[in-house]
Amino acid sequence: MEYIKKSEMTESSLENWCKKFETLEQKELSKDQAELFMKVLLSCDKLDSDPGFDEACKKDQVVQCIIKRSKACYDYELTNTAAVLLANWSNGSPGNFVMFITYLQYYCFTHDIWKIDVHELVNIFPWGIPSQDDMSKAWSWQKCQAAPDNLVDHLECAKSMRRNSKG
């Protein structure tokens, strides 16, 4: 595995990683993922305004990690239903969901869209999501020789794709 040297880490390092991430082939969702996706898509507006669904999301540890990390680290708003789908697509891997939410920041920046809901996820991933093998490759692309050793944890390397960085 080739590591990014600390001296090579810049304000645009994560933007460059995202450009590579978006070239990954989108694979069809599994049957279970597709079923959940359709259920959520058909009822997302109702679910996102339902206090009971909000409470259920607050009890789901992975969904909460996704929502809290996206709020703490990035500029976009993420709906509960979108977070549920990301949790499902991440297969319980914190690394996977961190890569997804990092890529979403890039997508928001390049499309000037600052809210990610289920409908926007359809636009972003129209043919599916990267395979687990490709997610593993993408994870290796962001390893760096710095503490922490994951580029996705170095938010100073995402400055070029922040909302306020547009000219």
C-alpha positions as CSV (number, residue, x, y, z in Angstrom):
1,M,0.0,0.0,0.0
2,E,1.3,3.4,-0.9
3,Y,0.8,6.1,1.7
4,I,0.3,9.8,1.1
5,K,3.3,11.7,2.6
6,K,2.6,14.4,5.2
7,S,4.5,16.9,3.0
8,E,2.0,16.1,0.1
9,M,-1.1,16.8,2.2
10,T,-2.7,20.0,1.0
11,E,-6.0,21.9,1.4
12,S,-7.2,20.0,-1.8
13,S,-6.0,16.5,-0.9
14,L,-9.5,15.3,-0.1
15,E,-11.0,16.9,-3.1
16,N,-8.5,15.0,-5.2
17,W,-9.4,11.8,-3.4
18,C,-13.1,12.5,-4.1
19,K,-12.4,12.9,-7.8
20,K,-10.9,9.4,-7.8
21,F,-13.7,8.0,-5.7
22,E,-16.3,9.2,-8.1
23,T,-14.7,7.2,-10.9
24,L,-15.5,3.9,-9.1
25,E,-18.0,1.8,-10.9
26,Q,-21.5,1.8,-9.4
27,K,-22.7,-1.7,-8.8
28,E,-26.3,-2.8,-8.5
29,L,-27.6,-2.8,-4.9
30,S,-28.2,-6.1,-3.3
31,K,-31.8,-7.4,-3.1
32,D,-32.0,-6.3,0.6
33,Q,-30.5,-2.9,-0.1
34,A,-32.8,-2.3,-3.1
35,E,-35.9,-3.3,-1.0
36,L,-34.9,-0.9,1.8
37,F,-34.1,1.8,-0.8
38,M,-37.5,1.5,-2.5
39,K,-39.3,1.6,0.9
40,V,-37.4,4.7,2.0
41,L,-37.7,6.4,-1.4
42,L,-41.5,5.9,-1.5
43,S,-42.0,7.3,2.0
44,C,-39.0,9.6,2.6
45,D,-40.9,12.9,2.8
46,K,-43.3,11.4,5.4
47,L,-40.5,9.7,7.3
48,D,-38.3,12.9,7.4
49,S,-41.2,14.8,9.0
50,D,-42.2,12.1,11.4
51,P,-41.1,12.6,15.1
52,G,-41.3,8.9,15.7
53,F,-38.9,8.2,12.9
54,D,-36.6,10.9,14.2
55,E,-36.6,9.2,17.6
56,A,-35.8,5.8,16.0
57,C,-32.9,7.4,14.1
58,K,-31.6,8.9,17.4
59,K,-31.5,5.3,18.8
60,D,-29.5,3.9,15.9
61,Q,-25.8,4.2,16.7
62,V,-24.6,4.0,13.0
63,V,-27.2,6.5,11.8
64,Q,-26.2,8.9,14.6
65,C,-22.5,8.6,13.8
66,I,-23.2,9.4,10.2
67,I,-25.4,12.4,11.1
68,K,-23.1,13.8,13.7
69,R,-19.9,13.4,11.6
70,S,-21.5,15.1,8.6
71,K,-22.7,18.0,10.8
72,A,-19.4,18.3,12.6
73,C,-17.1,18.0,9.6
74,Y,-19.0,19.3,6.6
75,D,-21.3,22.0,5.3
76,Y,-24.3,20.1,4.0
77,E,-27.5,19.0,5.7
78,L,-28.2,15.3,5.7
79,T,-31.8,14.0,6.1
80,N,-32.5,11.1,8.4
81,T,-33.7,8.9,5.5
82,A,-30.5,9.6,3.6
83,A,-28.5,8.7,6.7
84,V,-30.4,5.4,7.1
85,L,-29.6,4.5,3.5
86,L,-25.9,5.4,4.0
87,A,-25.8,3.3,7.1
88,N,-27.2,0.4,5.1
89,W,-24.8,0.9,2.2
90,S,-21.9,1.1,4.6
91,N,-22.4,-2.5,5.8
92,G,-21.5,-1.5,9.3
93,S,-18.1,-0.2,8.3
94,P,-17.2,3.2,9.8
95,G,-14.6,3.6,7.1
96,N,-17.3,3.2,4.4
97,F,-19.7,5.7,5.8
98,V,-16.9,8.2,6.4
99,M,-15.9,7.8,2.7
100,F,-19.5,8.3,1.6
101,I,-20.1,11.4,3.7
102,T,-16.7,12.8,2.6
103,Y,-17.7,12.2,-1.1
104,L,-21.0,13.9,-0.4
105,Q,-19.2,17.1,0.7
106,Y,-17.4,17.1,-2.7
107,Y,-20.6,16.5,-4.5
108,C,-22.4,19.3,-2.7
109,F,-19.4,21.6,-3.5
110,T,-19.3,20.8,-7.2
111,H,-23.0,21.0,-7.7
112,D,-23.8,23.8,-5.3
113,I,-26.4,21.7,-3.5
114,W,-26.3,21.8,0.3
115,K,-28.9,19.3,1.3
116,I,-28.6,15.6,0.8
117,D,-31.9,13.7,0.9
118,V,-33.0,10.4,-0.7
119,H,-33.9,12.1,-4.0
120,E,-30.4,13.6,-4.2
121,L,-28.8,10.2,-3.4
122,V,-30.7,8.9,-6.5
123,N,-28.9,11.6,-8.6
124,I,-25.5,10.8,-7.0
125,F,-25.7,7.1,-7.3
126,P,-28.1,6.4,-10.1
127,W,-26.8,2.9,-10.9
128,G,-25.9,1.7,-7.4
129,I,-22.9,2.1,-5.1
130,P,-19.2,1.0,-5.3
131,S,-18.6,-2.7,-4.5
132,Q,-17.0,-3.6,-1.2
133,D,-13.8,-4.3,-3.1
134,D,-13.8,-0.9,-4.6
135,M,-14.6,0.7,-1.2
136,S,-11.5,-1.1,0.1
137,K,-9.4,0.3,-2.8
138,A,-10.7,3.8,-2.1
139,W,-9.8,3.3,1.6
140,S,-6.3,2.5,0.7
141,W,-6.0,5.6,-1.5
142,Q,-6.5,7.9,1.5
143,K,-4.0,6.3,3.9
144,C,-1.4,8.8,4.9
145,Q,1.9,9.0,6.9
146,A,0.4,11.3,9.5
147,A,-1.5,10.8,12.8
148,P,-4.3,10.0,12.3
149,D,-3.3,7.8,9.4
150,N,-6.6,8.4,7.4
151,L,-6.8,11.4,5.1
152,V,-10.6,11.6,5.7
153,D,-9.8,12.5,9.3
154,H,-7.7,15.5,8.3
155,L,-10.3,18.1,7.7
156,E,-7.7,20.8,6.9
157,C,-7.3,18.7,3.7
158,A,-10.9,19.4,2.7
159,K,-10.7,23.2,2.8
160,S,-10.8,23.5,-1.0
161,M,-14.3,21.9,-1.1
162,R,-15.9,23.9,1.7
163,R,-18.9,26.0,0.9
164,N,-17.1,29.3,1.7
165,S,-14.1,28.4,-0.5
166,K,-16.0,29.1,-3.8
167,G,-14.9,32.3,-5.4
